Amino acid sequence: MNLELIPLLILALLLISAGGAEVETAEFVMEGDHEITDHRGALIVGDATVTVPADAEVSGPVYVIGGELRVQGRVTGDVTQLSGTLVVDDGAAIDGQLLHVAGTERLAGGARIGERTTADVTPSERGPVATYVPSVLLTLLLALVGGWMGRKRPALLNNVGTAAREYTVVSLTVGALLFVTFLAVFVFMAFTLVLIPVSLLGLLVGALAIAYGVLAWGYLIGKHLEAARADLATAVGVVAVMILLQVLGFVPLIGELVAIGVLLTGLGAVVVTYFGLSRFEPAILPE
């Protein structure tokens, strides 16, 4: 699942609830090609191609957050396009309101639309200051926290860094499995509006754990600097890690995969050491 769809999915679920529809009956089509011939309830189109055939009728509401929705038949309710592609063929009909927020829209001349509304949310051009200031501020914040921990709690960072360095495969595997599992649970909880705050809290904890891993990598780099002050060395190491991640982000595919691997390895090391509270000792199978 595309991570960029998660905020749009939450927004669609909130809109469904606000509109009076039952979130529990909503259908989320995440991938593949599908024909919807008879669906009574809310429909969310994700990374998929969904077609309403010429002889079919869907009640809606329908939310397009990615992929493509092709209407050849009839949608009796509202259609909201937050992203993706919407195609309405000749002879097709949308009886309710068509709200276009973002994405590609192709409406045939013979298509029948009850009411069409466009929300202009085109972002303004961001200058270099607006582009890089958030990254710089985040780097400085992590450097300050890393410097404090390098002086006050070096053992915690050392435990996490040692696990990431000496047991890289284990840490990467744990981090990747945790990330995939968390993503699936996050999407599942998002369908229950009561659990959305819990899922957002989990997202925050996950982000903090990833940041913790970055601090541990920075601590490892700082140890190689052989500086007199551990806090300064750790802060410099954290800055170096953040710069490295930014540079890798400019390298298509390979650089991005390496950057993701670094972050997931740090995440896994944080988990297997219980946030650095204990050293990781791999299990030894009896002979």
MOKAGI-V299650 format. One record per residue. N is the residue number from 0. SS is DSSP state (~ for helix, > for strand, _ for the rest). OMEGA is omega as a letter, one per 30 degrees, with the letter a starting at -180 (999 if undefined). BURIAL is b if it has 16 or more other ideal C-beta (glycine too) atoms within 10 Angstrom, else e. Layout:
n=[N N]
ss=[SS SS]
omega=[OMEGA OMEGA]
burial=[BURIAL BURIAL]
//
This chain:
n=[0 1 2 3 4 5 6 7 8 9 10 11 12 13 14 15 16 17 18 19 20 21 22 23 24 25 26 27 28 29 30 31 32 33 34 35 36 37 38 39 40 41 42 43 44 45 46 47 48 49 50 51 52 53 54 55 56 57 58 59 60 61 62 63 64 65 66 67 68 69 70 71 72 73 74 75 76 77 78 79 80 81 82 83 84 85 86 87 88 89 90 91 92 93 94 95 96 97 98 99 100 101 102 103 104 105 106 107 108 109 110 111 112 113 114 115 116 117 118 119 120 121 122 123 124 125 126 127 128 129 130 131 132 133 134 135 136 137 138 139 140 141 142 143 144 145 146 147 148 149 150 151 152 153 154 155 156 157 158 159 160 161 162 163 164 165 166 167 168 169 170 171 172 173 174 175 176 177 178 179 180 181 182 183 184 185 186 187 188 189 190 191 192 193 194 195 196 197 198 199 200 201 202 203 204 205 206 207 208 209 210 211 212 213 214 215 216 217 218 219 220 221 222 223 224 225 226 227 228 229 230 231 232 233 234 235 236 237 238 239 240 241 242 243 244 245 246 247 248 249 250 251 252 253 254 255 256 257 258 259 260 261 262 263 264 265 266 267 268 269 270 271 272 273 274 275 276 277 278 279 280 281 282 283 284 285 286]
ss=[_ _ _ _ ~ ~ ~ ~ ~ ~ ~ ~ ~ ~ ~ ~ ~ ~ _ _ _ _ ~ ~ ~ _ > > > _ _ _ > > > _ _ > > _ _ _ > > > _ _ _ > > > > _ _ _ _ > > _ _ _ > > > _ _ _ > > > > _ _ > > _ _ _ > > > _ _ _ > > > > _ _ _ _ > > > > > > > > _ _ _ > > > > _ _ _ _ > > > > > > > _ _ _ _ _ _ _ _ _ ~ ~ ~ ~ ~ ~ ~ ~ ~ ~ ~ ~ ~ ~ ~ ~ ~ ~ ~ ~ ~ ~ ~ ~ ~ _ ~ ~ ~ ~ ~ ~ ~ ~ ~ ~ ~ ~ ~ _ ~ ~ ~ ~ ~ ~ ~ ~ ~ ~ ~ ~ ~ ~ ~ ~ ~ ~ ~ ~ ~ ~ ~ _ _ ~ ~ ~ ~ ~ ~ ~ ~ ~ ~ ~ ~ ~ ~ ~ ~ ~ ~ ~ ~ ~ ~ ~ ~ ~ ~ ~ ~ ~ ~ ~ ~ ~ _ _ _ _ ~ ~ ~ ~ ~ ~ ~ ~ ~ ~ ~ ~ ~ ~ ~ ~ ~ ~ ~ ~ _ _ _ _ ~ ~ ~ ~ ~ ~ ~ ~ ~ ~ ~ ~ ~ ~ ~ ~ ~ ~ ~ _ _ _ _ _ _ _ _ _ _ _ _ _ _ _]
omega=[l a a a a l l l l l l l l l l a a a l l a a a a a l l a a a l l a l l a a l l a a a l a l l a l a a l a a a a l l a a g a l l l l l a l l a l a a l a a a l l a l l l a l l l a l l l a l a a a l l l l a l a a l a l a a l a a a l a l l l a l a a l l l l a l a a a a l l l l l l l l l l l l l l l a l l a a a a l l a l a a l l a a a a a a l a l a l a a l l a a l a l l l l l l a a l l a a a l l l l l l l l l l l l l l l l l l l l l l l l l l l l l l l l a a a a l l l l l l l l l l a l l l l a l l l l a l a l l l l l l l l a a l l l l l l a a l a a l a l l l l a l l a l l 999]
burial=[b e e e b b e b b b e b b e b b e e e e b e b e e b e b b b e e e e e b e e b e b b b b b b b b b b b b e e e b b b b b b b b b b b b b b b b b b b b e b b b b b b b b b b b b b e e b b b b b b b b b b b b e b e b e e e b e b e e e e e e e e e e e e e e e e e e e e e e e e e b e e b b e b b b e b b e e e b e b b b b b b b b b e e b e e b b b e b b b e b b e e b e e e b b e b b b e e e b b e e b e e e e e e b e e b b b b b b b b b b b b b b b e e e e e e b b b b b b b b b b b b b e b b e e b e e e e e e e e e e b b e b b b b b b b b b b b b e e b e e e b e e e e e e e]
//
